[in-house]
Amino acid sequence: MKIGDLVRVKGDWAQKNPWMRGTLIDDSPETLGIIVSVRHGLGHNLWKIEWLDGRSSEVLGSKLEAA
């Protein structure tokens, strides 16, 4: 992933069971966002996301997927 990519957050179920993505029990929110910056840390990266509903947040890279 890089700055400018369209992403969504993976739900807890979809993170542990990626083969179930897109099924009825997929708990991933449908809100999309765009990556605006990244902070590199020790062992992890925090991606700043501007969500289409107007919010912004920082999310661990392991919890994101490209849309």
Buried (B, 14 or more C-beta within 10 A) or exposed (E): BEEEBEBBBBBEBBBEEEEBBEEEEBEBEEEBBBBEEBEEEEEEBBBBBBBEEEEEEEBEBEBBBEE
